[in-house]
Amino acid sequence: MRGACFSYVKPKHTAKPSLIHFSSEMLNELGLSDEDATSEEFLKVFSGNEILPNTNPYAMCYGGHQFGNWAGQLGDGRAINLCEVKNKGKNWALQLKGAGETPYSRNADGLAVLRSSIREYLCSEAMYHLGVPTTRAVSLMLSGDAVLRDVLYNGNPDYEKGAIVCRAAESFIRFGSFEILAAQQDDKTLKTLVDYTIKHHYTHLGSPSKRVYLDFFKEVTARSLKMVIAWQRVGFVHGVMNTDNMSILGLTIDYGPYGWLEGYDHGWTPNTTDSANKRYRYGNQPQIVLWNLLKLANAIYPLIEEAKPLEDILTAYQEELPVAYVKMMKSKLGLQELDKEDGLLIEELENLLQSSETDMTIFFRQLSNLNKAKSIDGLSIVKEAFYAPQEIEGKLKSQWLDWFLKYQKRLEKEIASDAERKAFMNTINPKYVLRNYMAQLAIDSVDKGDYSVVSELFMILEKPYSEQPENIKWFAKRPEWARNKVGCSMLSCSS
């Protein structure tokens, strides 16, 4: 579709929608109440069965590089923007995911299944409370319709329960929104979209000009770096970092085959589609952001007509990345003073974490309990993080003990007391994250008509840095039954 950034489309009428859960916090952001969420009107509007007066829903057009290759025109195949809401000085675009076919569905049905909808609903809100830039979620509904899906693309499709998530963001514009216009050599519409984005979402940059276009790209780069460093901090793996899944606002968008590091492994990806090349593996995410930014730079180049200023911004990203990464890792270790050996200390730790299957979340949370003044076996502090503690013997055990000695010696240079360091580390290292097996338990329960696990997880994940002793059962390593279970370790782009 040439000369257009979106197409008007109406959501599909669902058979018998029912509300599973809603976010009170997001309702408040929109100027709504919990009571509103229980109304028949809410059910109709947020399932797509009724369109609000004076609104005209639409699906967005964009292209994208998928797994490193140009895929041409893509677009919102199963997402429809309902409207925009202005409240408390903020602008929220509301979008229904799974609300039916659009002009960009490419012979698909535009629907979403329960499992992927629960995963998106829970994770987007969990990420927000972790302090990660993200789109938000408003509500989760069953559509009442059955949806045919091949969960692992292995030729065994089956019918599943359909569902609809209402997600919210300041904007859902993506890198691919600009790429498709550049590919079509439609400089006029490209300029219109860039100017619109600056006017509404980067207002502080001023009126559009070549200088402002560069400032715009520089800020998108900075936001994207902040986002991916936050992913690395909490052990989140997006799974499908195509350019069409990159927000122009530096938000985490499109929660598909994501996962959380269980064993600390820079080479891990949850996406079965990416299992051979592991392009989007945990350790490669910051480099993929850079690659995606290069494609965005190529897309807006016609408005600037100078390569070097864009290249300089990308070079700055490359220079800032290792600095930002070390700073982030130092914060996880509770190190706030300067020391030129910190980079080496971090590198040695990461090598050890990968040598012994170690739960990332538990390790860093428990590490805050180390007392820098006492001579103590550091391994005993973090023993619950190891999947096979009995295997940490011989040379490996000696390496661990040596690292802990170096770490304790380094802590002696810190001004903060143990209590102060622990408090600080516990604001950086979450106690609770949405592990895939947890999401799967919620999915299995809802499938049986029990919504309690969704509610329980939602409440826990609203306070991921709090101790929550009443919820300690969720502060645990991945159970062995989930190691190779579909939905827990193996996910596809349809998940």
Salt bridges, closest charged atoms under 4 A:
GLU25 OE1 - HIS129 NE2 3.66
GLU25 OE2 - ARG136 NH2 2.74
GLU29 OE1 - LYS90 NZ 3.65
ASP76 OD1 - ARG174 NH2 3.94
ASP109 OD1 - ARG149 NH2 2.87
GLU120 OE1 - LYS97 NZ 2.80
GLU120 OE2 - ARG167 NH1 2.80
GLU125 OE2 - ARG136 NE 2.71
GLU160 OE1 - ARG115 NE 2.62
GLU170 OE2 - HIS201 ND1 2.85
GLU179 OE2 - HIS65 ND1 2.65
ASP195 OD2 - LYS191 NZ 2.71
ASP215 OD1 - ARG211 NH2 3.29
GLU219 OE1 - HIS204 NE2 2.83
GLU219 OE2 - ARG223 NH2 3.12
ASP254 OD1 - ARG167 NH1 2.90
ASP254 OD2 - ARG174 NH1 2.63
GLU262 OE1 - ARG435 NH1 2.58
GLU305 OE1 - LYS210 NZ 3.24
ASP312 OD2 - LYS308 NZ 3.03
ASP339 OD2 - ARG410 NE 3.79
ASP339 OD2 - LYS413 NZ 2.68
ASP342 OD2 - LYS330 NZ 3.01
ASP342 OD1 - ARG410 NE 2.70
GLU348 OE1 - LYS406 NZ 3.10
GLU350 OE2 - HIS266 NE2 3.57
GLU357 OE2 - ARG478 NH2 3.19
GLU357 OE2 - ARG483 NH1 3.14
ASP359 OD2 - ARG435 NH1 2.62
ASP402 OD2 - LYS406 NZ 3.49
GLU414 OE2 - ARG410 NH1 2.87
ASP418 OD1 - ARG421 NH2 2.66
ASP447 OD1 - LYS161 NZ 3.78
GLU456 OE2 - LYS473 NZ 3.77
GLU467 OE2 - ARG365 NH2 2.96
GLU467 OE1 - LYS431 NZ 2.62
GLU480 OE2 - ARG483 NE 2.65
